[in-house]
Each structure stands twice: as structure tokens, then as C-alpha cells.
Amino acid sequence: MKKSVEEDVFIPLYPKSTVEDESSLRSKFQERRFWSAVKLLSNVVLWDGVVQEDKVRDLGLSKLLNRYLLLNILNTPLGPDNIEKCNKVVACLPERWFQDLKGGSTLPELLNFSQHLLQ
């Protein structure tokens, strides 16, 4: 899993003007790479309970979400596409990770993502 996250994930960041046209090849390629990384996130998180939780959280949240997915989400204009991306990421996260948290708090690895959701 670590090798896949470190070597197989690539989401290019193009200038906003280049990807505003959703029919452009660059925009389509960037979107395919994003959704591929979301699928990898969901697969990594499936190992929760089998592999040590800290390893799964490191790969899934620190490396995949914060290093790749969040950059793409932050560069997506606010609107339906951004909401869909956020919903898919949230759907990947195991509820078990949030059971012991107090109201209004989140996992340290999710601080930046949480701030984006609040905006």
C-alpha cells in the first residue's frame, strides 16, 4: 500500500485557467487522477482493523488526503463539483475513528480538510 501511495499517485496541478474548461484534456486527466486517488483512499481505509490504525491513517490521511487530494479540492471552484469531491472523501473515512472525539473536534490529520468544509 505504501508503495502505491508513494509511487502510483499523481495528480497534476495545472493553472486554473487551463482546467476551467471541463472538456479540455488537461481537466479530464486531472479529474481521472483525482478519482483514482479517491479509490485508492477507500481501498487503504478498508485495511483499518487489519493493519495498525496509525499506519492506515498515515497512508490514507497524511499522505493521500493531505498531500494529493486536498490540493485538488482546494483548487476546485466552490460548487457542486467541490461538494461531490468532499462527500466522496468523507464517505471513505471509518466512523470508528471519530467515536472517541469530543464535539467540535476532529482528527489532527483532518484539520485542513475540516477547515475547508467549514468554509
N, C-alpha and C positions, 0 to 999 in steps of 0.2 A: 504494500500500500504506500509506504514511504517513497519508494522508487517511482511509482505512478504519479504521486503528487509532485515530487521534485522534478521529474524529467518529462512527463507527458502533458502537463497542464501549460497551456499558453493561450493567453487572451491578449491580443494586440490592443494597444490604445492608440487610436487614430485621432486626429484633430476633430473637434466637434463638427465643424463644417463638412468634413468628409463623410461622416456617418449619419448626418441629419436626414439624408435621403435613404430611407429604409430599403429601397430597391437596389442600392449600389452594392457592388460585390464586396467591398470592404465592410460595409454594415452587416451584410448577411454572414460573412465569415466570422466577424466578431461575435455576432449573436449565436452562431453554431458553437463556437468555442466556449462561450459563457454557459450555454445549456449543457454542454458536455461536462464542464466542471461542476455544475449543479448535480448532475447524475453521479459523478464521482463522489461528491459530498454525501449524497444519500447512501451510496454503497459503503463508504468509510464508516458512516454513523451506524450502519447495520451491525458492525462488529462490536458495538457497545455491549458490554456484558460478557463478551467472549475474550476480548483483548482489554488490557488495563484501560480504565476510563481516561486517565491522564494522557495516554498515548493517542486515543481516539480523538479527544478534544484538541490536542496539539495539532494533529494532522488535519482534522476537519475544520476547526475554528481558526487556530492561529495561522496555519499555512494556507489552506484553501480559501476560507471565507475572507480573512483579513488581507491576505496577500494578493488574491486574484479577483474574487467575486465582488468584494466591496468596492474596489476601484471602478469596476464596470457599473455597478449600481449607482455610485455617486456621479458618474458621468452620463447616466441616462436621465433625460429630462423628466421632471416630476409629472406624473400622469399614470394612465392605465398600465403602460409597459413597466414602469418602475414598481408599481404596486404588485404586479404579477411576479416580478423577479423576487421581491421581498417575501411575498407569500410562499413561493416555492422554497426559498431558503429556510423560512420558519418551519415549514412542513417537514423538513428533513431533521429537525432537532428533536431529540428524545425528551418527552415530558419529564422523565425521571431526573434529568439534570437540573430541573427547576423546582423540585419538590421541597427542598430544604431552604430555599431562598425566602427572605422576608419581603413583604410587599414593597414595591418600588425599586427593588434591587435586581441585578442581573449578574450573569457570569462575567468575570473580568475580561474574557476574550470577546465578549459581545458588546462592550461599552460603545465602540464606534458605530456598530450596526444599530444599536438601540437609540443612539443619538440621531441617526438618520431617520429611523422610524418615527421618533418624536417630532421631527421637523415636518 
